[in-house]
């Protein structure tokens, strides 16, 4: 066999069967077919947990299966042979079941004898290898996990399901448990067949394209990573030889028709040009919206809209009183009365009364209200009746996914139960860069001799684009599918590839490209939708598209408005933009202008345009250098001036400099830079026009790169102009903008123009443009009323304008829903011996010790909320290897290769795991049940009083800034963080606040915002349903946490000890330089509290 398929088969023989290539795995060539292995254990940490059941299947060579099923004594040396609570609860294994069973090492030896030299398929390949090494088995056995195969063959939503993957792949009606006890070899065989069948059941050209990319990757791995090569070869062997493992099932399951021997050889052969295959294939996003095209676009507002129709009000009441409870009974069991939420129903009624009214509604919806359904259902009913578009604006993209994946199907099911079968169109819309640009994917095909990591990344993205119905890159998994030495390179390459194929503004201007542009297709669906689930940044940026808006987690509107209407640009980024075009002095550079310089004929008009573009590039580089020198001169002058000024005056130094002697030169440098960039952008446009006519080979990639740079140049010019505006040849700084030059973390200079008072801009300009607006959060009622949230969001400015030509005031109604949860199920721990947060190193070390000590005993189930990303990374990098040895996954924000949205799914789907995060995870993240039982808050969430803070104080006064902005933001964040623990009525757990200041009177306001007993010594005076508060040293508080969760007996059985002893200042966690001391605190927001809120300098968290 020749061509691509010949190389493929040769590679499979090499890495799935023969011993060439080196290593123990390669010596097992003839050991195929595989075995299927499942492990049941008390936890994932071989150092502390125990295996109590081993199960395996392998083909017996006669059309049937040989099986092993061995119960094991997990703790033979502890003197306590009874099953743990988890064994009984999750696996149904009781004490009597394991009496007299062999020890784990003995049982594992039996498993090894049973497997022989066969490679293995497991639910989690890494976990199987770890247990093998711990129990004296073959840790070098060739093992593939089901998740690895999903990442390799079907990258997308399926591959991110992880813990739920097995159940999702099993056909409906298959007799298995959902949960840990569903992990059986029989289920693995069925799931693998389903996975392989789905892959092979796709369009033959998709299969051919995938195999072509994987073949090239496999040949590259031969020379660089034998372990990964063996795994990939094994996967392809499973795909091409199902008769060795799937056809000999003895009636175990129905084999998908696409699953047959030699199926790879039947795929179309494409020796060199995968582009031709991709050119004939549309992205899945272009196929899915065909049904939407028959519908007209819906307007964002209408002139004759009226409030909720009586029929819709009756339907709404029926939905919440009857159909939602019955739906939940069908899903989870119980009685309808168990699921009726009065607070949810009341919020829905308030939302229904507001839609169609010329008013705004501010709602306090405590955690557990179920606010998503409370606004989705009235929005659907109202939008359909009036044939108008309603937007739901969430804070993060993760919350968009959560609403669409979980709550929208439930809302539609409830409507169907009520007999409402009217078509409802709901879509998700994100910013353009969140979507795959299919045109970019086509020109990003690696060279024929490209490295393995490039082929793996591109093939995965191509498969994703051809199968994901939206082309939403938030769903693209970033974890490498293979394990081996080149994992760091795989992660880096995949990150760069994802960046290269993101849609950009103007990326697809032609009609044909628009029809396959995932960003454009998503926007088309949105304009035809009754309800669009978007994010707050996009809602603010596109006011003409969204006039009826429901803002979920509305407390973020202040910061989102700041980010949306501000400008930031760094010199390092500007230089990198120019270097994407041309890299002088670098041999055979692959930059587009350098490639064209080698290819264009010397006497062509295109060559002349190229020379002009290069001259403009030189001029732009020089002008930016001059501007950077000017900014550096200011920075030098500022450092000198700061010596004689108090920190609260530092914010005004840039304005003083610009309006003084330094302004003329700085403005000249800025004008020179924007002019040079503008000429470069125009020269690039002319260059592309002339080169296009030449039809150069490989010009598509060059054209795409230059187009993206042109768009970035336009954006850079906008940032520079906003940073230093000009009028009549003079600097013209706005009083509503904070213009500044700052030092970035690495020391590079950044230019910024930040909206100074977002609440003012929202209240004066944005809210008046809305037809109606609903604002919901669990933190809109602070200090016993709505005034702080009204001020923070700018709603008070809309309600009572200050005059000066502003529009008339609008009605702002408020509504507070009752609490839902019984917080007596929660223990709040306040250790008093925590190092002061001002001692950054000691405090970070202490937090790390608590995480390691408690996480080891609880096997994770822990979310740790930080206020600093640097702290997250430092603690995460130090503890990840520790917990990896114990097979307890520890994920942290900023972790290489894993995005924020994927982190939430990983934590949610793996019960025994730990997640460290910052802002994203303080708000809105939903982790119900045993996934989250221990919530740690590292520091009180005060903001840092930087120059921007002091500029706000100068604009409105220190007292008003603290009352309107500083304290409402901090208290809302604390309330939101606390709310991550209780997500349903059956939840329970512990909240540890690792900041000793909360025990002092000056900071007690934070505790008063929580549903906790203010004084546990007088509990009789406290309202019912409040959390119990434990104050004491760390040893006492952590002991009480374990007792509250009934964990003391389990910890004792595992011989871990239940008394925490901090080791002191020594730590493996690196330290970083603390920020400079903050200025003195000004008068705080007057809040109802047992003590005045007076935060002195020494108590601030910086």
Secondary structure, 3 states (H helix, E strand, C coil): CCHHHHHHHHHHHHHHHCCCCCCCHHHHHHHCCCEEEEEEECCCCCCCCCEEEEEEEEECCCCCEEEEEEECECCCCCCCCCCCHHHHHHHCCCHHHHCCCCEHHHHHHHHHHHHCCCCEEECCHHHHHHHHHHCCCCCCCCEEEHHHHHHHHCCCCHHHCHHHHHHHHCCCCCCCCCCHHHCCHHHHHHHHHHHHHHHHCCCHHHHHHHHHHHHHHHHHHHHHCHHHHHHHHHHHHHHHCHHHCCCCCCCCCCCCCCCCCCHHHHCCCCCCCHHHHHHCCCCHHHHHHHHHCCCCCCECCCCCCCCCCHHHHHHHHHHHHHHHHHHHHHHHCCCHHHCCCHHHHHHHHHHHHHCCCCEEEEEECCCCCCHHHHHHHHHHHHHHHHCECEEEEECCHHHHHHHHHHHHHHHHHHHHHCCCCCCCCEEECCCHHHEEEHHHHHHCCCCCCCCHHHHHHHHHHHHHHHHCCCCEHHHCCCCCCCCCCCHHHHHHHHHHHHHHCECCCCCCCCHHHHCCEHHHHHHHHHHCCCEEEEEHHHHHHCCCCCCEEEEECHHHHHHHHHHHCCEEEEHHHHHHHHHCCCCCCCCCCCCHHHHHHHHCCCCCHHHHHHHHHHHHHHHHHHHHHHHHHHHHHHHHHHHHHHCCCCHHHHHHHHHHHHCCCCHHHHHHHHHHHHHHHHHHHHHHHHHHHHHHCCCCCCHHHHHHHHHHHHHHHHHHHHHHHHHCCEECCEECCCCCEEEEEEECCCCCEEEEEEECCHHHHHHHHHHHHCCEEEEEECCCCECCECHHHHHHHCHHHHHCCCCCCCCCCCEEEEEECCCCCCHHHEEEEEECCCCCCCCHHHHHHHHHHHHHHHHHHHCCCEEEECCCHHHHHHHHHHHHHHHHHCCCEEEECCCCCCCHHHHHHHHHHCCCEEEEECHHHHCCCCCCHHHCCEEEECCCCCCCCCHHHHHHHHHHCHHHHHHHHHHHHHHHHHHHHHCCCCCCCCCCEEEEECCHHHHCHHHHHHHHCCCECCCHHHHHHCCCCCEEEEEECHHHHHHHHHHHCCCHHHHHHCCCCCCCCCCCCCCCCCCCCCCCCCCCCCCCCCCCCCCCCCCCHHHCCC
